[in-house]
């Protein structure tokens, strides 16, 4: 059973490394597609399309950073779980539709970073898929793995304190509250983008860009703080 679990997680790691290669390819293609946008934003005639051209370029860059951070966070958490209880790892998460949907949505965000209406809709969909995946698959498996570790490990196992820290990271922080805030801001951006199109008000398009940028940065900064606190408590830079 333990051997099967370890092999399953090795497979999962390989899958996400392949996913990073695919995302790198998507980024290269997206850069080629977005060259005109970057020329408009930072070329000699940058004032003609300001500020939306600059906001679009910034959203493209922030989205790529988001994808990279998403991958690195997942890789770090895999290493954390392996380091502090490899033999108690939960069974392999579902590898059917959920990861493919997430990957497709992340890739599409790059392509549509010049359209706040489509971007906001896709980002809201991404957060919904992410929430469903965590609540129905990831979090229950982590709970099961931690419970298994506490039941099967010797009472003097030095990793017990680490399991408490990991459990607090996943279940002590207000992940759902953060999710609600980010989705609410995203939906506000979507409403602004729809209104901008229907009423031909360019200022609202700019505000939609700003809200999208704020929601992404706020989400990632808060998670970075939580991960730093977790790593400090564990004494390992995952």
C-alpha positions in Angstrom: 0.0 0.0 0.0 2.8 2.4 1.0 4.7 1.6 -2.2 1.7 2.3 -4.3 1.1 5.6 -2.6 4.7 6.7 -3.1 4.7 5.7 -6.8 1.4 7.5 -7.3 2.9 10.7 -5.9 6.0 10.3 -8.1 3.6 10.1 -11.0 1.9 13.3 -9.8 5.2 15.1 -9.6 6.1 14.1 -13.1 2.7 15.2 -14.4 3.2 18.7 -13.0 6.7 19.0 -14.3 5.3 18.2 -17.7 2.6 20.7 -17.0 5.3 23.4 -16.4 6.8 22.6 -19.8 3.4 23.0 -21.4 2.8 26.2 -19.6 6.2 27.5 -20.7 5.3 26.7 -24.3 2.0 28.5 -23.9 3.8 31.5 -22.5 6.1 31.6 -25.5 3.2 31.4 -27.8 1.3 34.1 -25.8 4.3 36.4 -25.9 4.3 36.2 -29.7 0.6 36.9 -29.7 1.0 39.8 -27.2 3.9 41.5 -29.0 1.6 44.1 -30.5 0.1 44.8 -27.0 3.6 45.4 -25.6 4.5 47.7 -28.5 1.3 49.7 -27.8 2.0 49.8 -24.1 5.7 50.7 -24.2 6.4 51.9 -27.8 6.9 55.4 -29.0 3.1 55.9 -29.2 2.3 54.6 -25.8 0.1 57.6 -24.9 -2.4 56.7 -27.7 -3.7 53.6 -25.9 -2.9 54.6 -22.3 -3.7 53.4 -19.7 -5.4 50.2 -20.9 -2.5 49.1 -23.0 -0.1 49.3 -20.0 -2.7 47.7 -17.7 -3.1 44.8 -20.2 0.7 44.3 -20.4 0.9 44.4 -16.6 -1.9 41.9 -16.3 -0.2 39.6 -18.8 3.0 39.7 -16.7 1.1 39.2 -13.4 -0.7 36.3 -14.8 2.5 34.5 -15.8 3.9 35.1 -12.4 0.6 33.7 -10.9 1.1 30.5 -13.0 4.7 30.2 -11.9 3.9 30.7 -8.2 1.0 28.3 -8.5 3.3 25.6 -9.8 6.1 26.3 -7.2 3.6 26.3 -4.4 2.3 22.9 -5.4 5.8 21.5 -5.8 6.8 22.9 -2.4 3.7 21.4 -0.7 4.4 18.0 -2.3 7.9 18.1 -0.9 6.6 19.2 2.5 4.1 16.3 2.7 6.8 13.8 1.6 9.4 15.2 4.1 7.1 15.0 7.1 5.3 11.7 6.5 5.9 10.1 3.2 4.6 6.7 4.3 1.3 8.3 5.4 0.7 10.2 2.2 -3.0 10.1 1.1 -3.9 8.3 -2.1 -3.4 10.0 -5.4 -5.7 12.9 -6.1 -8.0 12.6 -9.1 -6.1 13.1 -12.3 -9.0 13.2 -14.7 -10.9 16.5 -15.5 -9.8 18.7 -12.5 -6.1 19.3 -13.3 -6.8 19.6 -17.0 -9.5 22.2 -16.4 -7.2 24.2 -14.1 -4.3 24.0 -16.6 -6.6 25.1 -19.5 -8.0 28.0 -17.6 -4.5 29.2 -16.5 -3.3 29.1 -20.1 -6.4 30.9 -21.4 -5.9 33.7 -18.9 -2.6 34.6 -20.6 -4.3 34.7 -24.0 -7.1 36.9 -22.8 -5.2 39.3 -20.6 -6.1 42.1 -23.0 -9.8 41.6 -22.5 -10.9 42.3 -18.9 -14.4 40.9 -19.5 -13.3 37.5 -20.7 -10.4 37.5 -18.2 -12.7 38.2 -15.2 -15.1 35.4 -16.3 -12.3 32.9 -16.7 -10.7 33.9 -13.4 -14.0 33.5 -11.6 -14.3 30.1 -13.2 -10.8 29.2 -12.2 -11.4 30.1 -8.5 -14.7 28.0 -8.6 -12.9 24.9 -10.0 -10.1 25.5 -7.5 -12.5 25.7 -4.6 -14.5 22.6 -5.6 -11.3 20.7 -6.1 -9.9 21.6 -2.7 -13.1 21.0 -0.8 -14.0 17.7 -2.5 -10.6 16.2 -3.1 -7.4 17.8 -1.7 -8.5 18.8 1.8 -10.3 15.5 2.6 -7.2 13.6 1.5 -4.9 15.7 3.5 -7.1 15.3 6.6 -7.1 11.5 6.0 -3.3 11.4 5.6 -2.8 13.4 8.8 -5.2 11.2 10.8 -3.5 8.1 9.4 -0.1 9.5 10.5 -1.2 10.2 14.0 -2.8 6.8 14.4 0.0 4.7 12.9 3.2 6.6 14.0 4.9 5.9 17.3 4.0 8.4 20.1 7.6 9.6 20.2 7.7 10.4 16.5 9.4 13.8 16.2 7.2 14.7 13.2 4.0 15.1 15.3 4.6 18.8 15.9 5.1 19.2 12.1 1.8 17.6 11.5 0.1 20.1 13.8 1.8 22.9 11.9 0.7 21.5 8.5 -2.8 21.0 9.7 -3.0 24.6 10.9 -1.7 25.8 7.6 -4.4 24.0 5.6 -7.3 24.3 8.0 -6.5 27.1 10.5 -6.2 30.0 8.0 -9.4 31.4 6.6 -8.9 30.1 3.0 -12.6 30.3 2.3 -12.9 33.9 3.5 -10.0 34.8 1.2 -11.6 33.0 -1.6 -14.9 34.9 -1.1 -13.0 38.2 -1.1 -11.1 37.5 -4.3 -14.1 36.2 -6.1 -16.2 39.2 -5.0 -13.5 41.6 -6.4 -13.3 39.6 -9.6 -17.1 39.7 -10.1 -17.0 43.4 -9.5 -14.4 43.7 -12.2 -16.6 41.6 -14.5 -19.6 43.9 -13.8 -17.4 46.9 -14.6 -16.2 45.3 -17.9 -19.8 44.4 -18.9 -21.0 48.0 -18.1 -18.0 49.5 -20.0 -18.9 47.5 -23.2 -22.7 48.2 -22.9 -22.3 51.9 -22.2 -19.1 52.6 -24.1 -17.3 53.9 -21.0 -13.5 53.3 -21.3 -12.8 54.4 -17.8 -14.7 51.4 -16.4 -12.5 49.1 -18.5 -9.5 50.6 -16.8 -11.1 50.2 -13.4 -11.8 46.5 -14.3 -8.1 46.0 -15.0 -7.1 47.5 -11.7 -9.5 45.4 -9.7 -8.3 42.2 -11.4 -4.7 43.2 -10.7 -5.5 44.0 -7.0 -7.4 40.7 -6.5 -4.5 38.6 -7.9 -1.8 40.4 -6.0 -3.7 40.5 -2.7 -4.4 36.7 -3.0 -0.8 35.8 -3.7 0.7 38.2 -1.1 -1.5 36.7 1.6 -0.7 33.1 0.6 3.0 34.0 0.6 2.7 35.3 4.1 0.9 32.1 5.2 3.5 29.9 3.6 6.4 31.9 5.1 4.8 31.5 8.6 4.4 27.8 7.9 8.0 27.3 6.7 9.3 29.3 9.7 7.5 27.0 12.1 8.6 23.9 10.2 12.2 25.1 9.9 12.2 24.2 6.2 12.0 26.5 3.1 9.3 24.6 1.2 
